[in-house]
């Protein structure tokens, strides 16, 4: 009886003319779409006009993409890009880093708050609920790409990733292979797509065979944790709303997310070659200062007597009056 799940979906949904529609891109953008509904509900509940949702979504979208891309370039792959700077702009070739996205979002919210007279921590306390949803969907995008895989495991919920070419194994002819492993074959099709087939391996395989072994589905672990974060933070916000201590949700989000990220990295394969042999990989090293930053904001949450809850324009009534007047015309 098989215990591992064979995971072999095509990451490409369709070709539309010169464009390629991928699951990762669809799920990435879905986070922003779903996020606008969540943020609109939050803003209306706190008497803030929902017209600000579109504005901050644009800021956060740009901050996410730029931060994630530059984070990948400078934290993980600078040697590749330093001699070919223009390739930094080729985002469609892959390479985004969540720690860079976090920095980019914080900077984008600071710019938004400064220009539109929103308290930065008030805004971050609300935006992290959207980021949690986006994080869950992005990790599902990684799953559809068969990337960011975990170490081999015998757990009954293990996944086999035949499309994760980087981590396929090449056992010798007399070397036993783990149970529920698959022999992988790759074929390049006329349209340049790669077709991947997988057949269940026996106790041993022919020399030179590529074998995909059962692994931890770490993408699912992280996605589920982001769902947990959303439920927790939404429940906390829903109890206090406009009286939420300034910086509390943001601080808790950062502490929990990057503490979990530090822990889950022990179950993942290295993302880049230079991480081999490191006691803590780059993802863990980058998580440590963010955890301490979150602890600081948790410690300071609501302690400013002059601004315990943050502020935002309470302009919902004005917005609704304008909408009503426009409807009568």
Secondary structure, 3 states (H helix, E strand, C coil): CCCCEECCCCCEEEEECCEEEEHHHHHHHHHHHHHHHHHHHHHHHCCCCCHHHHHHHHHHHHHHHHHHHHHHHHHHCHHHHCCCHHHHHCHHHCCCCHHHHHHHHHHHHHHHHHHHCCCHHHHHHHHHHHHHHHHHHHHHHHHHCCCCCECECCCCCCEECCCCHHHCECCCCCCCCCCCCEEEEEEECCCCCEEEEEEECCCCCCCCCEEECEECCHHHHHHHHHHHHHHHHHHHHHHHHHHCCCCHHHHHHHHHHHHHHHHHHHHECCCCHHHCCCCCCHHHHHHHHHHHHHHHHHHHCCCCCCCCCCCCCCCHHHHHHHHHHHHHC
